[in-house]
Amino acid sequence: MDKIAVISDIHGNLEALKAVVRDIRCREIRRIICLGDLVGKGPQPCEVVDRIRELCEVTVLGNWEHGINQPQDKESGLWQQERLGAERLRYLRELPFFVDLRMSGRRIRLLHASAKSVYHRVPQKADKKEKLAMFENTEHTGGFLGTEHTPDVIGYGDIHIPFMQTLKSKQSKGLLLFNTGSVGAPYDGLAQASYVILEGVADLMEEAPFSVQSVRVPYDIEKAVAIAEQVGLPELERFRYEQTTGLER
């Protein structure tokens, strides 16, 4: 069986990323895909971008990757932008919108927020109609792997709250929607990094065993906050609160 680690929303938190990568390596998983939001919020955006470029076979565009390339008027945005520099900003700007892959006969699409936009948020409590829209092909995605098919598994990040749900539509009873949660800024009240493991037979067209596992990983929160203090992170108290509580402020 093949395994792929899917991570998202690191948000400049290198300590959380290190802990997740250690866990991935302990499980002998070699393939890692990142669903965006490498930067923003946290104190080490440059280090995170550089590490993700080394680690991940694909990294998709998040709202922060798009937004940080726009003119900034807030101190926190300017702080992030100035540290990243022109070359990293170019890299972030050119990330793909999504990635499609097959595993154990499943058509899997991975993206940051939704098939509509990196800014279109689909919360855990969204209604069924909005969740089913996640499986539609759009101008941003085209058909699955260039065909007319739609995906039957969608994985996304953005909301910082991991969950998994099966859905059925008129066309299919076997749809699966999952959220990775956040590596660097969990918002579900558990102050631990979150990621997902996909397990199945890579590139197989026929049905075979397939699983999606959600993983939580503790990391050194005190060190992450201390680094933020040392570098003079704007909105430090917000970062401290979110790190220690696992809740959005």
Backbone as a ProteinNet text record, in pm:
[ID]
protein_1_A
[PRIMARY]
MDKIAVISDIHGNLEALKAVVRDIRCREIRRIICLGDLVGKGPQPCEVVDRIRELCEVTVLGNWEHGINQPQDKESGLWQQERLGAERLRYLRELPFFVDLRMSGRRIRLLHASAKSVYHRVPQKADKKEKLAMFENTEHTGGFLGTEHTPDVIGYGDIHIPFMQTLKSKQSKGLLLFNTGSVGAPYDGLAQASYVILEGVADLMEEAPFSVQSVRVPYDIEKAVAIAEQVGLPELERFRYEQTTGLER
[TERTIARY]
84.2	0	87.8	41.5	113.6	52.1	135.4	88.9	132.7	42.3	71.8	30.2	120.9	87.3	36.7	-74.8	-132.3	-132.5	-58	-45.5	-101.5	-134.4	-188.3	-174.3	-181.4	-191.2	-80.7	42.9	157	171.8	142.6	137.8	265.1	378.2	503.4	543.9	484.8	513.9	608.9	738.5	838.1	843	821.4	825.3	716.8	597.8	490.2	523.3	577.4	613.8	720.3	820.5	925.1	865.5	772.4	711.8	632.8	558.6	481.3	572.8	678.9	771.7	838.3	872.9	929.5	831.4	704.5	603.5	587.1	586.7	575.6	693.5	813.7	933.3	932.6	883.8	875.2	782.5	683.6	589.7	641	760	825.5	741.8	676.2	600.3	692.6	703.2	795.1	726.7	599.6	527.9	451.1	471.6	401.9	344.3	217.7	150.5	103.2	122.9	84.1	-28.8	-129.8	-248.5	-249.3	-131.2	-122.2	-122.1	-121.3	-107	19.6	130.4	261.6	295.1	248.8	291.7	173.5	200.4	96.4	86.9	52.9	27.5	154.3	243.4	356.4	488.3	591.6	715.3	822.7	807.9	915.7	866.7	812.7	761.4	869.1	987.6	1094.4	1139	1161.7	1207.8	1104.9	977.5	872	865.4	869	865	982.2	1100.8	1218.5	1208	1156.8	1144.3	1036.8	925.7	819.2	868.5	947.1	1001.6	1089.4	1157.3	1241.5	1158.4	1051.8	978.5	871.7	796.4	668.4	677.8	612.3	609.6	517.4	413.6	323.2	280.5	276.9	218.1	119.4	-3.5	-104.7	-121.6	-187.8	-206.7	-308.7	-272.9	-367.3	-402.1	-496.2	-533.6	-418.9	-335.4	-221.5	-117.2	-96	0.1	-45.9	-175.5	-229.4	-226.5	-274.8	-289	-158.3	-54.1	72.9	141.4	96.9	150.2	74.4	-23.7	-97.5	-40.1	-67.4	-21.3	-72.2	14.4	-19.5	-34.9	-131.9	-145.9	-145.8	-147.1	-141	2.2	39.3	175.3	211.4	115.8	145	173.5	95.9	120	251.7	282.4	409	526.9	513.5	619.4	648.5	543.3	560	620.3	567	609	756.4	797.8	935.9	1034.6	999	1088.7	1095.7	987.6	986.4	1074.4	1072.1	1155.4	1097.4	1155.7	1099.3	1095.1	1200.6	1205.2	1103.1	1091.7	991.6	849.7	828.8	697.3	661	756.6	731.7	692.6	766.9	735.3	592.4	555.7	420.7	313.4	340.5	244.2	216.3	314.1	302.7	257.7	216.6	171.5	42.6	23.8	-98.5	-220.2	-338.2	-462.2	-503.9	-469.1	-514.8	-423.3	-444.3	-378	-478.3	-481.8	-564.2	-475	-522.9	-448.6	-544.6	-499.4	-577.3	-512.9	-597.9	-549.6	-661	-629.9	-726.2	-859.8	-854.6	-975.7	-1049	-998.8	-1062.5	-1004.7	-1092.2	-1050	-1039.2	-917.2	-891.3	-847.7	-913.7	-873.7	-838.3	-721.7	-672.7	-656.3	-712.8	-704.1	-709.3	-694.4	-683.9	-819	-911.2	-1036.8	-1159.1	-1172.2	-1282.7	-1246.6	-1330.6	-1307.1	-1338.9	-1402.5	-1440.5	-1329.9	-1263.1	-1166.7	-1087.6	-966.3	-888.4	-947.6	-1040.8	-1104.3	-1245.2	-1293.7	-1429.8	-1425.9	-1462.9	-1452.1	-1573.2	-1547.3	-1652.7	-1635	-1708.4	-1690.1	-1740.1	-1700.7	-1742.5	-1894.6	-1962.7	-2107.7	-2181.3	-2111.2	-2178	-2286.9	-2387.9	-2496.3	-2452.2	-2534.8	-2499.8	-2478.7	-2561.1	-2549.5	-2413	-2367.5	-2237.5	-2123.6	-2137.4	-2033.6	-2029.3	-2145.4	-2147.2	-2085.6	-2097.3	-2037	-1885.3	-1826.6	-1682.3	-1636.3	-1726.9	-1692.1	-1711.7	-1760.2	-1784.9	-1655.4	-1650.5	-1542.2	-1572.3	-1471.3	-1488.7	-1385.7	-1390.3	-1292.7	-1151.4	-1140.4	-1008.4	-952.1	-1040.7	-994.7	-1002.7	-1101.5	-1130	-1179	-1189	-1230.7	-1119.1	-1154.3	-1056.6	-952.1	-827.3	-713.4	-740.5	-807	-831.7	-947.5	-1023.6	-1140.5	-1266.6	-1382.9	-1509.4	-1556.2	-1480.4	-1520	-1500.1	-1573.6	-1554.3	-1486.6	-1424	-1361.9	-1466.1	-1427.9	-1516.5	-1456.9	-1335	-1273.8	-1219.5	-1255.4	-1202.4	-1133.5	-1009.6	-938.9	-902.6	-922.4	-891.7	-840.6	-792.9	-743.5	-828.6	-762.7	-826	-896.7	-983.9	-1067.1	-1000.4	-887.2	-809.4	-882.1	-982.9	-1060.1	-1071.4	-1005.4	-1011.5	-1147.8	-1194.5	-1315.1	-1320.3	-1407.9	-1427.6	-1575.4	-1628.8	-1772.3	-1798.8	-1885	-1930.9	-2058.3	-2073.2	-2187.9	-2239	-2366.2	-2418.5	-2496.5	-2487.5	-2561.5	-2645.7	-2715.1	-2793.8	-2704.7	-2580.8	-2489.8	-2404	-2380.2	-2287.2	-2326.4	-2306.3	-2330	-2198.9	-2086.6	-1958.8	-1865.2	-1916.8	-1832.3	-1773.8	-1647.8	-1580.6	-1517.2	-1552.8	-1497.1	-1417.3	-1292.5	-1214.1	-1136.5	-1110.7	-1027.4	-904.8	-790.7	-665.1	-648	-723.5	-687.1	-561.7	-500.1	-384.8	-262.5	-148.2	-21.9	12.8	5.7	62.2	-33	-165.6	-262.2	-394.9	-400.5	-526.3	-633	-758.5	-868.9	-983.4	-956.1	-1063.8	-1053.3	-968.4	-956.3	-851.5	-786.9	-677.6	-549	-463.5	-343.1	-233.3	-261.4	-166.2	-177.7	-64.7	-64.5	-151.5	-207.3	-298.5	-258.4	-264.5	-245.7	-317.5	-316.1	-390.3	-297.5	-324.8	-254.1	-353.8	-325.8	-400.8	-327.7	-400.9	-339.2	-419.1	-352.2	-415.4	-310.8	-355.6	-264.1	-256.2	-141.7	-124.9	-148.5	-221.3	-243.9	-330.1	-389.1	-470.6	-609.3	-654.6	-786.5	-897.3	-866.8	-968.4	-982.6	-1101	-1123.6	-1036.6	-984.9	-901.7	-913.3	-865.1	-874.3	-814.3	-882.4	-842.4	-881	-795.2	-828.2	-774.5	-840.6	-797.7	-786.4	-667.1	-641.7	-603.8	-670.6	-637.8	-541.9	-434.2	-328.2	-308.4	-292.5	-258.6	-118.8	-42.1	97.2	126.1	167.1	207.9	339.7	357.3	483.3	516	634.2	682.5	620.8	505.7	434.4	511.7	569.9	645.8	762	827.6	938.1	886.7	773.1	715.1	681.5	625.1	590.9	717	818.3	944.4	1010.7	1006.6	1062.3	986	853.9	772.2	809.3	835.3	878	1013.5	1106.1	1242.6	1245.7	1161	1165	1072.2	1000.2	910.4	790.3	726.9	610.8	496.6	443.7	322.6	206.7	114.6	0.6	48.1	152.5	211.2	110.5	27.8	-66.1	-171.3	-210.5	-302.7	-235.8	-110.6	-37.8	-25.7	9.8	24.4	-107	-216.2	-347	-384.8	-370.8	-412.3	-325.7	-195.3	-107.1	-139.9	-166.2	-186.2	-326.2	-424	-562.3	-609.3	-546.7	-597.4	-728.2	-750.9	-873.7	-840.1	-928.8	-909.3	-950.2	-868.1	-901	-947.7
-119.5	0	124.6	223.6	350.2	451.2	544	645.8	784.2	880.4	1020.1	1103.5	1186.4	1280.2	1409.5	1460.1	1585.1	1684.9	1794	1895.3	2027.5	2118.5	2248	2350.8	2477	2587.1	2584.1	2591.7	2594.2	2731.1	2835.9	2972.7	3014.4	2989.5	3038.5	2976.5	2863	2796.2	2679.9	2710.1	2608.9	2497.5	2531.1	2427.8	2323.2	2367.3	2272	2188.5	2252	2178.4	2073.9	2107.7	2011.5	1888.4	1910.5	1798.5	1708.4	1768.5	1691.1	1611.9	1674.3	1604	1487.3	1505.3	1393.2	1277	1308.5	1202.6	1133.6	1211.9	1155.5	1063.5	1105.9	1024.9	897.9	906.9	787.7	682.7	727.6	637	592.1	638.9	603.6	645	761.4	818.4	912.1	891.8	969.4	1078	1062.6	1160.5	1258.4	1387.1	1491.4	1592.6	1626.2	1730.8	1837.6	1963.6	2075.4	2154.7	2189.2	2257.8	2407.6	2466.1	2611.2	2676	2808.5	2892.6	2858.3	2868.6	2848	2962.5	3083.5	3204.3	3269.5	3385.9	3455.4	3405.3	3491.6	3460.6	3435	3345.7	3298.7	3368.8	3337.5	3414.4	3372.6	3258.1	3209.1	3176	3274.2	3246.6	3201.9	3262	3226.1	3082.1	3046.2	2911.2	2806.8	2837.8	2743.7	2728.1	2838.6	2830.4	2747.4	2772.3	2699.5	2550.1	2516.9	2375.4	2306.1	2372.1	2312.8	2287.2	2376.1	2357.8	2234	2201.9	2082.6	1955.5	1963.1	1845.1	1796.4	1889.4	1854.1	1833.1	1728.6	1703.6	1800.9	1846.2	1948.7	2037.1	2167.4	2262.9	2347.6	2358.8	2435.4	2574.5	2659.8	2799.6	2814.4	2891	2926.8	3073.1	3115.4	3257.3	3346.7	3296.4	3377.2	3390	3285.5	3295.8	3400.3	3401.5	3502.7	3640.8	3648.9	3777.4	3847.7	3771.7	3834.3	3895	3860.2	3919.7	4045.3	4085.4	4208.4	4321.6	4447.5	4559.2	4545	4571.3	4554.1	4689.3	4700	4821.8	4795.2	4667.1	4631.6	4592.7	4622.3	4593.9	4446.7	4358.7	4215.3	4169.6	4220.8	4185	4239	4363	4423	4347.6	4308.5	4233.5	4102.1	4028.9	3902.8	3926.9	4022.5	4049.7	4089.8	4177.2	4224.2	4111.5	4020.3	3909.8	3806.9	3784.5	3682.4	3720.5	3844.8	3888.5	3848.1	3900.9	3889	3744.7	3666.9	3531.6	3439.8	3443.7	3359.7	3403.7	3533.9	3583	3533.7	3532.4	3480.2	3333.5	3254.5	3112.7	3094.4	3168.8	3156.6	3196.9	3299.2	3350.6	3249.4	3166.7	3076	2934.6	2913.8	2780.8	2742.8	2612.2	2568.3	2576.8	2584.4	2598.5	2467.9	2353.9	2224	2114.8	1994	1876.1	1761	1685.5	1565.6	1442.5	1336	1209.7	1093.6	977.2	854.4	768.7	702.2	606.2	505.3	377.4	269.3	291.2	339.8	362.5	489.5	566.3	691.3	807.9	900.9	1023.7	1132.1	1167.7	1255.2	1392.8	1494.8	1632.6	1703	1766	1836.3	1983.5	2070.7	2215	2286.8	2418.6	2490	2514.7	2582.5	2625.4	2567.4	2588.3	2531	2534.9	2472.3	2472.6	2607.8	2696.8	2828.5	2931.3	2931.1	3036.9	2999.2	3051.6	3031.8	3110.6	3199.9	3280.5	3232.8	3129.7	3081.2	2976	3015.4	2928.7	2836.8	2708.1	2608.5	2551	2602.3	2557.2	2414.7	2360.1	2224.5	2213.3	2320.5	2317.2	2368.2	2380.3	2420.9	2320.4	2364.6	2273.3	2176.8	2076.6	1971.2	2025.1	2121.1	2176.8	2240.9	2315.7	2381.6	2280.5	2177	2074.4	1994.4	1964.5	1892.6	1976.5	2108.9	2197.5	2185.8	2136.8	2115.7	2013.2	1923.8	1816.6	1855.4	1974.9	2018.9	2062	2042	2097.4	2245.4	2329.1	2472.3	2521.3	2648.6	2706.8	2697.8	2687.9	2678	2536.2	2436.3	2297.4	2222.8	2257.1	2173	2037.5	1941.1	1806.5	1730.9	1624.1	1546.8	1488.2	1523.5	1478.2	1494.1	1604.5	1634.7	1560.4	1486.4	1413.7	1494.6	1434.9	1498.6	1457	1368.9	1318.8	1425	1408.8	1489.7	1403.1	1464.2	1385.3	1322.2	1214.3	1156.5	1166.6	1219.7	1252.8	1394.5	1478.1	1614.3	1632.1	1681.6	1719.3	1866.6	1935.8	2078.8	2121	2246.9	2302.8	2422.9	2537.7	2668.8	2692.5	2604.4	2634.5	2595.6	2523.7	2490.2	2395.6	2326.5	2232.7	2099.9	1994.7	1868	1800.5	1742.6	1660.4	1572	1474.4	1382.2	1349.2	1349	1326.9	1257.6	1157.8	1095.9	1165.1	1177.2	1245.8	1163.8	1184.1	1122	1225.2	1212	1299	1210.9	1272	1194.3	1106.8	1151.2	1078.2	976.6	999.4	914.5	903.3	782.6	760.5	749.7	762.1	735.1	853.1	971.8	1090.3	1104.8	1149.6	1168.2	1306.3	1384.1	1517.5	1515.8	1564	1572.4	1702.5	1746.1	1862.4	1820.6	1873.4	1834.7	1895.3	2002.5	2081.5	2161.6	2217.4	2306	2252.7	2259.3	2226.4	2331.4	2460	2563.8	2647.2	2632.8	2716.2	2643.4	2536.8	2463	2548.9	2532.8	2613.7	2528.8	2405.7	2321.3	2299.4	2378	2367.7	2269.5	2197.9	2107	2166.2	2214.7	2286.5	2188.7	2114.4	2021.8	2032.1	2011.1	2013.9	1902	1926	1830.6	1807.7	1681.2	1648.8	1518.5	1479.5	1361.6	1267.1	1138.7	1036.9	966.6	967.6	888.9	757.4	646.8	515.8	435	381	300.5	259.3	226	188.2	304.4	366.7	485.8	454.6	544.2	541.1	423.6	348.3	232.9	278.5	229.7	265.6	184.1	58.5	-29.1	-2.8	-36	-17.7	-111.5	-59.6	-135.2	-66.7	-130.1	-67.3	73.7	162.3	303.2	360.5	441.7	502.6	644.8	722.3	858.1	865	894.7	897.8	1038.9	1089.7	1219.8	1200.1	1279.7	1263.4	1394.8	1386.2	1503.5	1483.7	1591.3	1584.7	1699.8	1671.2	1779.4	1841.6	1969.1	2036.8	2136.7	2195.8	2285	2423.7	2443.9	2570.7	2683.3	2654.7	2757.3	2808.8	2719.5	2761.6	2844.5	2803.8	2879.9	3022.4	3036.6	3169.6	3248.8	3182.7	3250.6	3304.1	3227.8	3274.1	3395.9	3392.9	3507.4	3631.9	3615.5	3727.6	3781.5	3690.8	3729.7	3808.5	3771.6	3837.9	3958.5	3987.1	4101.8	4083.9	3968	3939.2	4035.8	4104.3	4184.4	4093.5	4148.9	4073.1	3953.8	3979.4	3874	3812.3	3893.7	3839.8	3750.6	3784.3	3696.7	3562.3	3566	3442.1	3358.9	3423.6	3352.3	3286.8	3361.9	3308.6	3187.7	3201.2	3092.3	2968.3	2989.3	2874.7	2800.3	2871.9	2807.4	2750.9	2805.1	2757.8	2665.9	2676.8	2603.4	2660.5	2789	2855.3	2983.6	3022.8	3144.3	3265.1	3369.2	3493.1	3597.9
0	0	0	-72.3	-80.8	16.6	64	157.5	110.5	126.3	96.5	216.5	267.1	373.8	310.1	360.6	310.9	426	408.1	511.3	459.3	549.8	507	618.2	581.6	676.6	783.4	736.5	827.2	891.7	817.4	868	942.4	881.7	937.1	1068.8	1105.2	1232.4	1206	1208	1176	1280.2	1407	1511.4	1489.1	1452	1424	1301.1	1197.1	1075.9	1105.4	1185	1220.3	1287.6	1380.1	1451.8	1357.4	1265.7	1168.9	1076.5	1029.5	940.1	1012.5	1139.1	1215.5	1221.6	1244.9	1251.5	1116	1009.6	874.2	844.8	880.5	856.1	939.6	1063.9	1148.6	1088.4	1014	948	810.2	773	646.5	525.2	539.4	427.8	351.7	221.9	141.4	57.1	31.6	-51	38.6	16.1	92	-5.9	13.2	-64.7	32.7	-4.1	81.7	16.9	95.9	44.9	74.5	86.7	90.2	227.5	227.5	346.3	423.6	354.4	416.1	510.1	476.1	546.2	616.9	679.3	753.8	895.8	987.8	1128.4	1208.2	1159.5	1238.3	1211	1292.9	1293.1	1193.9	1125.8	1040.3	898.1	826.9	692.5	594.4	600	505.3	525.5	651.5	682.9	641.3	661.2	622.6	470.7	397.9	251.9	199.9	250.3	203.7	234.9	352.8	390.6	307	284.6	203.1	60.6	7.7	-128.3	-135.3	-26.5	-21.5	-5.5	72.3	115.8	18.5	-39.9	-100.9	-251	-299	-443.6	-514.2	-444.9	-497	-380.4	-403.2	-309.1	-387.4	-337.2	-410	-347.9	-421.7	-384.1	-272.1	-170	-65.4	-71.1	11.5	10.8	57.3	147.7	190.3	80.3	1.6	-108.7	-209.9	-236.4	-327.7	-262.7	-139	-73.4	-43.7	-8.1	28	-93.4	-212.3	-334.4	-376.5	-296.2	-322.3	-236.3	-272.3	-188.3	-45.5	51.8	193.2	261.7	351.8	430.3	580.9	620.7	761.7	798.6	923.5	968.9	954.2	987.4	981.5	839.1	742.1	602.6	550.8	585	543.6	603.8	728.7	797.8	725.5	691	619.2	480.5	409.6	272.2	265	354.6	354	381.9	468.6	499.8	387.5	321.2	215.8	97.4	56.5	-55.2	-190.2	-296.3	-431.2	-480.8	-457.3	-515.1	-450.2	-318.3	-250.6	-287.4	-297.6	-337.8	-477.1	-566.6	-702.5	-695.5	-618	-602	-551.7	-448.9	-392.2	-492.4	-569.1	-667.7	-777.4	-811.2	-924.5	-887.5	-764.4	-722.7	-796.3	-824.5	-892.2	-801	-861.2	-785.4	-717.3	-774.9	-724.5	-776.2	-726.3	-781.7	-783.7	-893.5	-907.2	-902.3	-840.6	-840.8	-821.6	-864.1	-846.3	-738.9	-662.9	-563.4	-536.9	-554.7	-528.8	-597.9	-723.7	-800.6	-766.4	-668.2	-628.8	-709.9	-745.7	-812.7	-705.4	-670.3	-556.9	-606	-556.4	-585.9	-454.3	-452.5	-334.9	-368.7	-284.8	-306.3	-171.6	-174.7	-47.4	18.1	-53.3	9.1	-59.9	-189.2	-265.3	-412.1	-494.5	-639.5	-701.3	-625	-675.9	-659.7	-543.8	-513	-389.1	-379.3	-256.9	-140.6	-169.8	-66.3	-30.3	-99.3	-73.4	36.7	155	271.9	284.7	306.7	327	467.5	564.5	702.9	725.7	838.4	873.7	878	919.9	934.2	810.7	697.1	572.8	537.1	463.4	427.8	317.6	294.4	199.8	59.2	16.9	-117.1	-138.1	-38.9	-52.4	-50.8	27.9	31.5	-98.5	-155.1	-283.1	-394.8	-385.1	-485.7	-487.8	-379.2	-374.4	-478.6	-518.9	-611.8	-758.5	-782.9	-919.9	-988.7	-1119.9	-1199.9	-1227.4	-1218.2	-1240	-1341.6	-1370.2	-1461.9	-1404.8	-1274.7	-1211.9	-1217	-1226.9	-1219	-1351.9	-1435.7	-1550.9	-1503.2	-1595.3	-1559.1	-1490.2	-1421.1	-1346.4	-1440.4	-1418.6	-1500.1	-1649.4	-1685.1	-1825.5	-1887.6	-1807.4	-1857.8	-1826.2	-1852.9	-1816.1	-1676.8	-1612.8	-1481.2	-1373.6	-1265.1	-1145.4	-1038.8	-940.2	-833.1	-742.4	-675	-574	-433.7	-424.4	-295.3	-305.5	-210.9	-203.2	-69.1	-74.2	47	40.4	151.9	154	290.9	299.6	424.8	462.5	480.8	495.2	627.8	673.2	789.8	922.1	917	1037.1	1131.7	1082.4	1165	1089	1136.5	1064.8	1079.8	969.9	975	851.6	856.5	744.5	734.3	610.6	593.5	461.2	462.7	338.9	293.2	162	102.3	-14.6	-48.5	-169	-248.7	-379.6	-470.6	-561.6	-656.2	-752.1	-838.5	-859.4	-946.9	-871.8	-743	-669.9	-523.2	-468.3	-325.9	-248.4	-317.4	-253.6	-246.6	-222.9	-215.3	-74.5	-70.1	58.1	61.5	164.2	184.3	314.5	307.1	430.2	436.6	558.5	582.1	662.2	623.4	687.9	826.2	856.8	972	940.8	1043.3	1025.3	1097.3	1028.9	1094.5	1199.5	1161	1245	1325.6	1302.9	1374.8	1389.1	1468.5	1484.4	1551.3	1503.7	1556	1611.9	1645.7	1698.1	1848.5	1914.4	2058.7	2106	2014.5	2049.1	1992.3	2079.9	2037.5	1996.1	1891.2	1830.8	1678.9	1611.6	1465.8	1410.5	1293	1230.3	1085.2	1041.7	900.1	869.2	741.7	696.7	621.4	633.1	554.9	463.1	333.2	236.6	215.8	220.5	201.2	100.3	1.5	-101.8	-203.2	-322.3	-430.4	-528.5	-535.8	-618	-764.8	-831.9	-976.5	-1023.4	-932.8	-970.8	-1015	-1130.7	-1183.5	-1117.6	-1078.9	-1021.6	-871.5	-817.3	-675.2	-593.3	-483.7	-390.1	-254.6	-148	-16.4	-14.8	55.6	59.4	194.3	252	381	389.6	475.5	507.7	659.1	706.6	850.6	893.8	996.5	1053.7	1170.2	1172	1271.9	1346.7	1478.8	1560.2	1618.5	1617.3	1659.3	1756.5	1879.3	1970.7	1923.8	1952.9	1919.9	2029.8	2023.2	2127.7	2110.2	2169.7	2158	2226.5	2341.2	2412.3	2326.8	2255.8	2169.2	2052.7	1994	1882.7	1926.8	2045.9	2097.2	2129.2	2184.5	2216	2089.3	1982.2	1854.9	1805.6	1819.3	1778.5	1857.3	1984.9	2068	2022.6	1993.6	1955.6	1825.3	1730.3	1598.9	1591.4	1699.4	1700	1609.4	1616.7	1532.1	1561.2	1460.2	1481.5	1525.5	1600.2	1653.5	1736.7	1816.7	1898.6	1993.9	2057.8	2156.3	2090.9	1970	1898.8	1870.7	1826	1799.2	1926.4	2037.8	2164.4	2205.8	2196.5	2234.5	2148.7	2017.8	1928.9	1947.5	1972.3	1993.7	2122.9	2228.3	2358.7	2376.2	2303	2319.3	2207	2090.7	1973.4	1921.1	1947.8	1905.6	1829.4	1737.6	1662.6	1745.8	1735.4	1806.7	1709.1
[MASK]
+++++++++++++++++++++++++++++++++++++++++++++++++++++++++++++++++++++++++++++++++++++++++++++++++++++++++++++++++++++++++++++++++++++++++++++++++++++++++++++++++++++++++++++++++++++++++++++++++++++++++++++++++++++++++++++++++++++++++++++++++++++++++

